[in-house]
Amino acid sequence: MSNIHPYVGRANTRVDGPLKVSGLAKYSAEFGAEDLAYAAAVPSAVAKGRITALDVSAALAAPGVIEVLSHKNRIDFPEDDEPFKNDMVAVPGSPFRPFRDDKIHYAGQAIALVVADTHENARYAATLVKATYDVETPNVDVATSANYYDPPEKRDGIPPPPDPRGDAKGAFDRAPIKVESDYRVVAEHHNPMELQATTVIWEGDGRLLVHNKTQGVVNPKNYICSVFGLDEDKVRFFSPYVGGAFGMALRPHYDVFLAVMASLKLERSVRLVLTRAQMFTMGWRPDCLQTLSLGAETSGKLTSITHHAIQATSMFEDYQEPIVNWSGLLYDCDNVSLKYELGKVDTSTPSDMRAPGATTGVFALECAMDELSYAAGVDPIELRLLNYSDHDQNDDKPFSSKELKAAYEQGAERFGWSKRSFEPRSMKEGHELIGYGMATGCWEAMTMPHKARATLTADGKLEVACATADIGTGTYTILAQIGADALGVDIAEVTSKVGDTSLPMAPVEGGSWAAASAGSAVKLACEALKEELLKHARGLDNSPLANASLDLVTFSNGRIALKADLAKAVSVADVLKSAGVEKLDGEAGYAPDEEFTKKYAGYTHGACFVEVRVDEELGVIRLVRIVSAIAAGKILNPLTARSQILGGVVMGCGMALHEETKWDKTLGRVMNANLGEYHVPAHADIPEVDVIFVDEEDGSNPLGIKGLGEIGIVGAAAAVANAVFHATGKRVRELPITIDKLL
């Protein structure tokens, strides 16, 4: 295929699809090794206290057991915090260290590790470990946390709330229309299909090949080498496929720590797979209390915004998200006061979960804006257009691009918003009340430094490689598309490689920056490869390209030709033969343009429209239609892009109507640590989701693209909540919206 018909911008099925549907794609718990041992973690039965006795004798005597590790016989590791902060996603505080001592920080904390000859023997023996505790009373409810505080150290990469502008309180007091409400988003857990798992292959001489479920292989490798003092040249992390993560696999978890510890201790290969219940002992979207106050003129024009949030964090770390910042940039307002605080609870440290901060904060803001629309008697879309922001007032910068107005217009037209009557409970069919709701979405359009390599062989096959991760988003496919276009080859001849620390450097895959960052690095690597190819092509005897520069030639169908005269060309095979090599490489690094980011604010935007039907007598909510209109720069692949928005919207619906981590407030334990009682949306819960991509040009990176992983979820829960209010006239401000809250 030639560059006349490029791949970028066209729908292309996933290049990794055949491996996944055939079961040949290998995940971290599926890599084997000779003499592989199996481990099982023993969870604490209490949420707070100390271990006073630990009896492992029965476990050691069980069939096939090799060793039982705990704080009593672990290998040495540093006592100070710094080695454990060699983590790209570390947060302020003292990182958790499994088996550090006898102290229990949260329910389910690993207190021992049983290693046996089979998975079944390890799991059985783990039930034989007996512990007694000196128990303290835990608190797992942020609403009753002992105190709230402004974290003294801010989390790296997470902007704190901007300084107040204007006089928010005074403007609110003077406003003829006031809306002030409290909102709560309870804790959620990620629950990806793939369990957290690590397989450590002992290769002798201190060499480790580690298969770990992670959103970036470089991060756990750096962490493991740091905490165990390992030679980086002897450790390789490999994670080609990830069965969902949504942010929970950004930081190294205790599975990789304990599996590596066991491998080093025993000098043999070890696998540790956590159970579904144990997945509830790590990373979660924090419980958050919010108060939002809006003051407005009678027209609905905002004169004051005050947003205060309190989110839960662990006793040992200060996890933080930019929850309130969105209220300072999404709408035009001269008087704004934003503040967040933390409340410590006896749980593990929360972690980033799809659009961290925005998912929570924009829910409250968009519900408050819906409340304002009724108070002012203004259509919800018209209210947002009246308060439309042309630049980021938080940082006083223009947006690099913003086609949110087009998203409102196209989404409303597709949805049929004009058919909506204004008054709540005014639309009905049979025994069901009908509600139309909408909300705005916003997420950062970020890029991060990445490196990449492109390799072309004499038979015309291209390999593009970067250590980034593909967590199910379609990274393999879009990198192949970019490479195919750059070198003018059929996509079937392109192989993408990711998820390996032997490949060019990449940070974690998160924040929706992978496509723009890794994609730009691959594009630049391909440009470097083309330069190398052309250099050799110029040196051929009687070369028709002797004086040609890169901008004057085209690469297509295994040939390099002059754009002005395609007959004047040389074959790539001849170029490599003349150079005396079987292949040529091009390597390059991408970094964000600092001058551009200083000048412009980069965000994706979206508008979500939802129709619900609510049984008037039973209070059962049924989603009927969803339209999500997205403005996110150039779309690399409409097929994989739609999947990203679809996944985000489904998670937003889960947040609105289903998902809730329920703690026993006496015992401090999660009561619904399974997929039978922790409800995630099933197929029957979700209607057809109509995704619209609005045309938008952006110059923030070489590809002109913005990430899509997060924007689909932001605003989705608020759109559902606003639709429920329109249907029923009852405003539910605590998610999830369940039948008991409507009746």
N, C-alpha and C positions, 0 to 999 in steps of 0.2 A: 504494500500500500504506500502511496506517495504522500508527500506533504500537502498535495492539493486537497486531500480528504483527511484532515487531521483527526486524531483520536480524542484529543483534549476538547472538552465541551460536548462530546457525544456519549450516549449511554453505551456502556460496555459491561457485559456480565463479568462477575468476579473471576479473575485468573486463578484464584485459589479454590474456587467453588467445587471443581471435581474432586479434589483431595478431601474436602470437608464432607461432602455428601456421600462419598465412598468410605469414609472412616479411616482414610490413610493419613490424614493430617495428625501429627503426633503432638500431644499436649504434655505438660510437665510430668504428669504421673504415669506416662505411657512409655517412657524411655527405659530400656532394660540394661542390665549389667550382670556380669558373671558374679556369683556369690552375693547377690543383692540382699541386704537386710531390710526389714520393714519396721517402722517406728509408729508408736501411738502415744499421743500426749494425754496425760492425766490431768483433768481440770479440777480446780479448787471448788469445794462444795460451799464455800462461804464467800461473801463479797468484801469483807474487811476484817483484818486481824493478823494473827501470826500462826505459823505452824509450830505446834509444841512437840509433836511426834510424827514421824513418817516411817511406817512399816512396809518395807518392800520385799520381805522374805517370801511371802506367798507368791508374789509375781516372779521372783527369781527362780522359784522352784517349778514354775509352770512349764509345760512342754514348749520347747523351741526357743525359750527366752535366752538372749545373749547377754544383755546388760540392762540395768535400770539406772538412769541418770537423774540427778536432782541437784539442789543447791549444796548437798553434802559431798558429792563426788564429781562435780563438773570440772572441766578444764578451766584454767585461769583465763580471765579476761580483765581489761582495765577497770579500775574503780571510778575513774573520773569520767565526766560527761563527754568530753570532746571527741574521743574516737567514735562514739555512738552518734555524733552529730554529723558524721561524714555521710550525709543523706540529703539529696537534693531537695527533699520536701520536708525536712525537719522543721519543727516548730519550737518556739522558746520553751525553756524548761529543762527538766532532767529526763532524757529518753528512758523508756522502759527497758529493763534488762532481764530476760527470763533467767530464773535460777540464781539471781544475784544473792538473795538471802531468804529468810523465812517469812518475809512480810507479804501479805496478801493485799493487793490494790483493788481488785475487782473480781466479781463472780466469774468462774470459768478460767481464771488465770492458770496457765500450765504450771503444775508443781512437780511433775516427774515426766520422764520419757522412757517408755518401755521399748526395747529393741529386740526383735525376734526374727526367726527364720521365715515366717510367713505373716502376711497382713492379719489373717484371722487370729493367729497365736498372739500377736502383739496387742490386738484389740481386746482379746479375752484377758490377757495378763494385766492389762491396764485397769481392769475392773477389780483386780485383787490388791491394788495399792491402797493402803489405809492411812488416813491422816487424821490427827486430832488438832483442834485449833483453840486458840484464845480469841474469841469472837468479839468484835466491836460492832456497834450499830451503824449500818451504812445509810447514806442518803443518795438516792439516784434521781431526785426530782429537782430540776433547776429552779422551779417556783418556790422551793423551800430551802434553797442553798443558804448557807450561813451568812454569806455576804456577797455583794457584787462589786466588781472592781475593774478599773481600766488597766489592761495589761501593761506593765512597765516596759517590756520589750516587745516591739512589733514584729510580726512574722515577715520574714523576707519574701518579697514579691507580692505581698498583699497590702495594697495602699490603705492606710488608716483613713478614717473619715476626714474630709477637708475641713478647714477652719470655718466657723459660721460666717455667713455673709448677710449683711443687713441686720434687721431686728425681727427675728421670727416671732418671738413672743408678743412684742408690741403689735406687729401686723396682724397676728391671730386675734388678739383682744379687740382690735378695731374692725375686724372683718364682719360684714353683714351675714355671711354664710360660714358656718363652722362645722367641720366634721372631725370628730376625735374618737378613735376606737382602739381596742386592744385586739391583737391577733396572736395566734399560737400555731406553730408548725411542730408537731411532735416528732420524736426521733424516728428515723427510718434506717434500715439496713440495706446494703447494696444487693445482696442475693443474686450474683451472677450464676449462670449454670455451672461453670467449672469451679470446683472447690479449690481453695488455696492449697498448693502442693509444691513440694521440692523433691527432686531426685538428685542426689549427689553421687557422682561416679568417681570413686577413688582410683586414680591412674598410677599410683606409686610415686615415690620421691616427692611427696607433698603436693602432687599435682591433682587439681580438682576440676572436673567438668560438671557444672551445676545447671540443672534444668529447673527453673523456678518460674512459677506464675508471677509475672511482673509486667508493669507498663513501661519498662525501660531497663534493659539488662545492665547498663553501665552503673545505675544507681545501687542495686544490691551487691554488685561486685565491689564497688568502692567501699560500701558499708562493711561487708564481710572481711575484706582484706584489712580494713582499719581496726575492727574490733578483735580480730584474731591474729593480727600481725603477720599476715600472709604475703608472700611474694606475688605481686600483681601479675608477673609473667607466668606464674604457675596456676593461675585461676582463670577459667573461662566460663562465662554465663551464656546460656543458649535457651531462647524462648521464642521459637518461630510462630507459635499460635497461642492465642489467649482466648479462653471461652467466656468472654465478658469480664468486666472489671468495674467500670463506671467511676473510677477514682480510688477504689479500695486497695488496688495493687500498685499505687504510686510509691508508697513507703515500704521498706522491707519489713515483713511480719515475722512472728516468732517461728513459723514453720521453717524458713530458710536458716535462721539462727540455730535452731535446735538440730536440724538435719546436718548442717555443716559441723556443729559441735560433735555430734555422734560419729560422723565420718572421721573426723580428726582423732577422736578418742580411740576408736576401734580400728582405724586404718583400713576401712572397707567401705563399700558403697552402701548408701542408706537412702530409703525413701520415706517421706512423711507426708501423708495426706490428711488434712483436717476434716472433721465431720461437719455436716450442715449446722449442727448446734454450736460447734466451735467457731463457725463463721460469724456467729452473733457475739463473739467475745472480742471482736476487733472492729476497726473503722465503721463509723456510722454518721449519718447526717444529724448534727446536734439539735436537740430540743431547743426551741427558741421562742422567747416571749418578745412581742413587739408592741409599741404604742406609736400610732401615727396620727398627727394632727394636721389638717388642711384648712387654711383660711382662704376665702375667695370673695371676689366681688359678686354682685347679683347676677352678672353675666356668666359666671363660672370661671372667670380668669383668676388664676392662683395668685395670692398675695403672700402666703406663708406656708412653709412645709417644715414640720418637725418630726423626726423619725428617731426613735430610741429603741435599741434592741439589746436583749440579754440572752446570751447563748451559753450552753453547757460546755464544760471542758473537764478533763480529768484532774485529779489531785496533783499530778506530777508534771503536766505540760499545759501550756497556754495556747490551745488551738484557736485559731482566729479565721474568720471569713469576712469579706467586704459586704456585709448584709445591708447596711444603710446607705452606702455610697450612691446607689442607683437613684435614690430619691433626689439627689442633687444634680443629676445630669439628664434625666429622662424628660423633664418638663421645665419650661421657662418660668423661673421664679426668682425674685431678687432677695427674698428673705428666707433663708434656709438654715436650720440647725440640725446636725446629724451626730449621733453618739451611739457607741456600742460598748457593752460591758460583758464580762464573763462571770459565770457562776460555777464553782467547782462542785463536782459530784463524784461519787465512788464508782466510776466506770473506767473502761479503757479510754484512751484518747480518741475523740472523733476524727474523722478523716474527710477529705474532699469527696463529694458525691455530686455527680453531673451538675455543672453550673453552680459550684459552691458559692453561697452568699446570694447570688442573683435569684436562684430558685426560691429561696426563703424570703428575701427582702422585697423582690418585685411582686410576690404574692400579696403581701400586705399593702404595698403601694397601689397596685392595680385594683384591689378590692376597695380601698379608700377612695380612689378616683371614681369607681362605680357608685359608691355611696354619695359622692359629691355630685355626680350627674343627676341623681334623683333629687338631691337637696336644691340644686339650681334649676331643675327642670330642663336639662340640656341632654340631647342624645349623647351616649358614651363616646362615639367616634367624634362628633362635633366638639365635645369637651376637650378631647385630646388634641384635635387640630387647633383649637383656640389657644392651647398652652404648648404648642409645638416648639421644641427647642432647636434652634439652628446651629448652636455650638455647645460644647461641653463647658458648662459654667463652673464645674468643679475645678478644672485646670485652666479655664479660660483659653480654650483652643477650638478652632473649627474642626469639624469632623472630616476625616479623609474622604468619606462618602457617606451619604445617608438617604436612602430611598424609602423611608418609612411611610411617607405619604402615599406612595404608589402601592405599598403593601396594604395599607388601610383600604385604598380604593379598590384594588383588585380582589382582595380577600372579601370585602363587603359585597361586591358584585357577584362573585362566585357563590357566596353563602346565601344571598338573598336577604341581606340585612334590612332592606327597605320595607320588607313585609312585617317587620317587628313592630308591634304596638308598644307604646312607651310604658304603660302602667303595669306593675306586677300583678300576676294572677289574671291577666286580661286575655290570655291565649289558652284555649282548652280544646281537647278532642276526646270525646267519650269521658272516661274516668281519669284521664291523664291531663295534668297541667303542663303547658308547653313553655319552655324558657329559652331565650336567646341571650347569650353572654359573649363578651369579647374582652381581650386584654392585650396589652403591648408586651413585647419581649425585647430584651437587650442583653448582649454579652460582648466581652472584650474580643477584638480581632488582634490576636497577638502572634508574634513569631519569636523563635528562639534560635541561638546558634546551632547549626548542624553541619556535618561533613558528609560527603558522599563520593562514591567512585562509580565510573562507568567503564565497562570493558567490552570491546568489540573484537570478535574472532574472525578469521579468514572466511569462515562459512556463512558470515552475515548474522551471527547470533550476538545479541546484546545482553549484558548483565548490568543491572543497576543495583547498588548496594549501599545500605545505611543502617546503623545500629538501632534505628528507631523501632517501635513496636507496631504491630497491627493487632488491635484489641477487638477486631471484628468490624472495623469502620470501613475497610476497603483499601487500606494503604498499599497492599501489594498491587492492586489493580491500578490505582492512580499513578503510582510511580512507573509502572509499565507503560501506561498511556503517555506520560511525559517523555520517557525514553524513546518510545516508538516514534513520536512526532519529531523529536530532536534529530534522530539519525535516519528518519525516513524508512523504517523497517516495519514489517508486519508485527502486530502485537504478539502473535503466536511465537515469534522469534525472540521475545524479550523475557528474561527471567529477573524477578525482583528478589532480593535477599534482605531480610531485616532480622532483628531480634538476636543478635550475636555480637559479643564484645570483641570478636576478631575483625569486625567490620568498622568502617569509619564512624567516629564518635557521634552520638546523639544523646540528648537528655531524655527524661521521662516523656511519655506520650500522654499529655493532659492539656487542659486549658484550651482545647480546640486549635492548637498551634501546629500539629504534626503535618497536615497536608501542605500548609503554606510554607513551613520551614523545611521539612525533608524534601518536599517537592521542589522548592527553590534550589536546594543543595544539589539535587539530582539534575535539574536543568543546567546549573552552572557546571557540574561535572561533565555533562554531555557536551557543553560548549567547549570545555577544555579538551575533551577527546576529539572533537571536530577540528580544533586548532592543530592538534598533534597529527591527525590524519592528513589535513591539508598541507602541513609542512612537508610530510613525506611525499605527498602527491606532486607538489611543486618540483621535487627533485628527480622525478622520473625522466628518463630520456625522452626528449621531444614532447614533454608534458603540455597539453593544451591549457593547463592551469598554472603554468610557470609564474605568471605575474598576478594571479588572482588572490584577492583578499577574501576573508570569510564571508563578508556581506555580499559578495558577488557570486557565490556558489550555492548550490542546493544539494542536499543529501537525500537520495531516494533510490529504493530498489537495489541496494548494494553498489550504487554509483555515486560519484561526486561530479557534478556537472555545472557548467556556467549557466547562470540564470538566463542570460541573454541569448544563449545558443546551447540548448540541451544536448545537441549532438556532440559537443565538445566536452568529453567526460572521460574519467578513468574509473576502473572498478576498485572497490575496496580490497578485493582479494589481491589484485596486482600491487596495490600500495603496500600491503602487509608483506607480500613476497619480496618486493624490492627492499623493504626495510629489514628483511631477514628475521621476522618475528611471526609467531602464530596469533598474537593478539596485541592490542594496544589499549592502554589505560588512560583515563582522564580523571583527575581528582580535584575537588574544589570544596570550599567551605562557604556557607552562607551565614551572614549575621544581619540582624535588623539594621536598617538605615537610621542611625542616631539623629541625623539632622531632620529626617522626615518625622520621626516619632516626637521630636522636640516641638515640631511645628503643628502636627495634627494629632487628634484623638481618633483612635480606630475602634469601631464597634460594629457588630452585626445587629440587625434589627428584625423584628417580626411582629405579626399581628395574628392572633389566634381567635377563631370564631367557633362557638360550640352551641349545639342545640341539645337540650335535655327534655325528657318527658318524666314527670313525677306522678306516681299514683297518689291521687288526692287522699285516699283513705289509708293506704299502707305506708306511704312515705318512701316507696322504692324508687330509686333514681335510675333512669335508663338513658345512656348516651345514644344519640340518634345520628348526629352529623358533626364532623369537625373539618374546618378549613384552616390551614396554617400557611400564611403568606410570608415568605422569607426574603430579606435583602441581605445577601452575603457575597457581594463581589461576583467574580466569574465562577461559574459552576463547572468543575472539572469533569464530573460524570453524573448526569441527572439521575441515573439509576441508583448508584450507591449514595448519592446525596439525599434522595428521597428516603432511603432506608434510615439514614441518620435522623432526619426530621421526624419520621414515623416513630422511631424508637424513643426519641425525646418526648414526643407528645404522649405516647403510651405511659411513660414514666410519670409525666405530669398528671395524667388521669389517675394513675395509681396513688400518687400523693394526695390528690383531691378526694378520692372516694374509698380507697382500700388500705393503703399501707400505714401501719402503726406498730412500732416496737413497744410492747407493753412490759414494763418492769413491775415485779412484785416489790412494792415500796418498803416492805418489812425485811425481806431477805436480800433485796438488791439484785435479784436474778431476772433475766429475761424469761417471761412466761410463755412466749409464743415463738421459741427458737426453732422453728421448722416451717416448711412451706405448706403445711396443712392448716396452720393457724395464723401465720403471717401472710396476709392476703396480698398477692400481686395480681394485676389484671390478667384474665384469661381471654382467649379469642372471643368468647361470647360477650365479654364486657366492652369491647372496643368496636365501634362502627368503622366504616370506610373513612380513611383520613385523606383528604384532598390537599395535596401540597403544591403550592405555587412558588416558583422562584422568580423574583422580580429582577429585571435587568439593572445591573449596577456596575459601574466602572470604578476601580480603586487602584491607586498606585503605590500601595504600601510595601509590595514585594514584587519580584520579577514575574510572577504568574497572575497578579491582580486578583488573588483569591482571599477569602476569609474562611475561618473554620466553621464547621457545621455541627460538631458533636454536642454542643451545649444549647445553642439557640432554640432548638425545638421544644425543650422543656420549660424554658423561662416564659412565664405568663400563662402556660397551659392550665395549671391548677386554678389560677385566678379566673380564667375564662369559664371554667366549669362552675366555680363557686358563684360567679356573677350570673350565670345562666340559671342556677338553682334558685337564687334570689328572685330573678325575674319570673320564674315559674310559680314560686310559692309565696313570695313576699316575706320570707323569713331569712334573715342574714345570719349565716353560720360563719364565725370568725376563727374557729379552731378546726384544723384538719386532722384526720379525714372527716368528711361530711358523711355521717352514718344515720341510719333511720332514727335512732333514739334522739339525735339532735334536731331532727325535723318535726317529730311528733310532739 
